[in-house]
Amino acid sequence: MKNLTPKSLRFIPAALGLLFALLANHAGATILYWDNNGSSAPSSGTWNTTSSQWATTDALTSSTLVWNTADSACFTASDSFSGTLTITVSTAINCAGIFNGSLTPDGVTLTISGTGSLNLPTGATPGIDTAGSDGNPTTISVPITGAPQYLAIEGSCQLYLNGVNTYTGGTYLGAAGNAFTSLVNFNNSASFGDSSGTITLYNCSTCALVPEGSSAITIPNAFSVPSSTTVNFVPNSGGITYSGNWSLGANTLTFETGSTAGYVDTI
């Protein structure tokens, strides 16, 4: 086990195993835009598979559609809403990805919560892309389930993974041609999906992993580093342990442990 002090540490790794390779770009899927009020500005609401509350373009329209479970969701249609949006999920919703601000709309402060879940498509490479021009964060507090190849986290805005997630396949921070350059906040040991899935620091040289709260958290997932990079691993007062194996090959990973004086991460 390696204790990290709040100083920046550089590890020159030995050969620790094979690295993950990027298997594929994101699978193509139609984008549906949240448009629950038709020609009027969107508002908070319940995401289900029976109500007509989605548009096929980023323009508001009175000809809305019900949710198609093969599609990705963008919040919202039009730039006429730019505040706080709470989306309630009460059932298991199949979804090929989440966009908040990375397409034509500027993005919103988005929270997805409720008693349901978001189920990712089997064998696909879905993404959560947060890149609003106003720096709007995305919070997902429902479980993310399913068996994708991996879940890719992309964009330049903050993401909170607050569900007890069970998806398999692992998590990529950044993707080919679309980096992740912000913070991933997490609050439990399953925030990054099933423990068998690897967290791959693929394209995220300016990103950070940030625990919420003051309770101790252990992240059991293995880590893979396909190229030399710098990532900020922020500690908290309860202690964060990354207990999985680390696969660095010939690459260098620079840990920056944040500014929480007196606290350490454990690897």
N, C-alpha and C positions, 0 to 999 in steps of 0.2 A: 504494500500500500504506500502511496506517495502523498505526503502532505504538502499542499501548496501554500506558501505564504502570500500576503497581499502584494508581493513584488512580482514583476513580470519574469517568468521562468522560461527558459528555452530547453527543450529536450531534443537530443540528437539520437534518434531511435535506431535500434538494430532491426534486422529483418524479422518481422513479427508475423508474417503470413501474407496471403494473397489479398489484394485490395479489391474492393467492389469496382466494377465498371458501370458506366451509365448504360443501362440496357436499351432505353428507347426514349424518344421525346414524348411529350404528353400526347396521349391518344386524342384524336379529334372528336369533339363533341359540340353540339349546338349550344349556344349561350342563350339562356332565357333571363329576362330582366324583371326584377320585382316591380310590379305595377298594379298594386292591389286596389287602387282607386281610379283606374281607367285614365281618363283625360285629366284628372286632378293629380296633385303631387302625391307620391307614395307616402305611406305611414307605417307604423309598427303594426304587426298582425301575426296570424298563425299560418305557418307553412304546412299545407296539406296536399293531398292528391285529388281533391274534389272541387275546390273553388277556382274560379277563373280569376287569376291574379298575377299573370305573367305575360310579358310582351316579347316578341321575337326580335325587336330592335330596341335601341336605347331611347327612342321617342315614345312619349306617352300616347296611349291609344285606348279607345273604347272597346276595341276588339281583342280582349285579353283571352288567354288560354289557361287550361289547367296544367299543372306541373307534369312534365315528361320525365320519367325516372332515368332516362339515358342521358340527360342533359346536365350542363353546368349552370350554376346560379350566379348572377351578377346583381349587386345591390348598389344603386337602384336604376330604374329607367329614369332618364332625364336628370339634369342638374338642378331641378327645381326643389329638391330636398337635399339638404347637406348637413342635417343635424344628427341627433341620436336616434337610432333605429333598433328596436328590439324585436327579433323574430322568434316566435314561440314554436317549438317542434314538439308535438304531443304523440307522434307515432314514429315508426321507423321510415325514414325518407331515403330512397336511393338517390344518389347525387354523384356526378362525375367531377365536381370541383366547385370551389368558391372563389369569386372575384369581388374585391372591394376596392374600387378606385383605380384598378389597373387597366380598365378599358375606358371608353369615352366619358362616363360619369366621373365626377371628382372623388366620389367615395363618401362614406358616412362613418360615424362612430357606431360600429355594428356589434350587437350582442345576439348570439344564437343560444337560447336556453330552453328549458322545458323538461318534460319527462320522456321524450322520445330520443331518437338517435339519428345520425347521418351515416348511411351505409355506402361505402366506396365500391366501385365495380371490380369484379374479379379479373385479375390479370392486366388491368389498365394502369396508367401512371397519372392519377389525378393530382391536382395542385390546389393549394390555398395561396392566392396571390393578393397581397395587400400593398397598395401603392398609391393611395389617395394624395392629391396635391396638397391637402391640408394636414397631412400626417395622421389621418384617422386610423385608430386601432381596430382590430377585429378580435372579439372574444368568443370562443366556442366552448360552451359549458355543458353541452350534451355529449354522450359517448360517440366517438368515431369508430365505426366497425367496418368489417369487410376484409377482403383478401386481394388488394391490389399488388402490383409488382413492388411499388413503394408509394409513399405520399411525399410530394415535393412541396416545400415551403419556399415561396418566392416573394419578391417585392422589397419595398423600402419602408414599410410601416410595421408597427408593433403587432404581434400576435400573441394572444393568451390561449393556451391549451389547458383548459380547466376541467375537461371531462375525464372519466376513467375509461381510457380508450383501449380497444381490443383489436384494432386493425393489425394485420400481419404484413410482412414484406419490408418493413423498415421505413425510415424517414430520411429524405434528402434535404439538407439545408442549401438551397440554391439548385439551379438546373442549368443545362447547357444554354447559353445565351440569355439567361434570366437569373441574375444573382439574388441572394437574400442579404440585405444590408441593414437589418434592424434587430430588434430584440424578440426572442421567444421566451415568454413568461410561462412557468409551469407550477403546479401546486400538488402533484402527487406522483407516485412512482410509475404510474401507467400513462402519463401524459403523452409519451412517445410510442404508444401502442404496445402490442404484445412484446414480452421481454425477449423473444427470439429475433425480433427485427433490429437491424443495425441502424445506428444514426450515422449518416455519411455526410461529412463536412465537405460538400462538393464544390460549391461556388459561393462562399460566404465569408470572405476575408475580413469583413467589418461587422460581423454579426456577434450576438451575445446570447448566452443561456442564463436566464435570470429566475431563480426560485422565488415564489411568493410566500409571504408569511414568515413565521419564526420556527416552525416545526422542522424536525429532521426529515430529509427526503433521500431515499436511495433510488438512483436510476440504474436499473439492471442491464440496460441495453448495451451491446458492444458498440464501439466507435470505429469508423473507417476514415482514413485521411488520404484521398487519392492524389493530392498535390500539397506542397508546403503552404501553410496558411497561418493566420493569427486569429484566434477566437477568444472572446472575453467570457470566462466562466465566473459568474458573480456568486459569491457565497451568501449565506444568511446566518443568523445567530444560532439556528438549530443545527446547522451542519448539513452539507450536501455531499453525498457519496456517489461516485460513478464507479460501479462495481464490475461492469462488463469488460471484456478484453478490448485492447486497442490495437488496431492494425494500421501501421504507418509506413511500412515498406522502407524506402530510402528517403522519405519526406521528413520535413521538420515541422513540428507543430509548436507554435508559441502560445503559451497560456498567459492570459492577462486576467488576474483574479479580482478585478474591480476595486472599489474603494471602501469596502466594509471593513474598517480597521479592526484587527484582532480576531477575525474569523477566517476559517480555512475551508477549502474544498478538499476532499479526499478521493484519490484515485487508486 
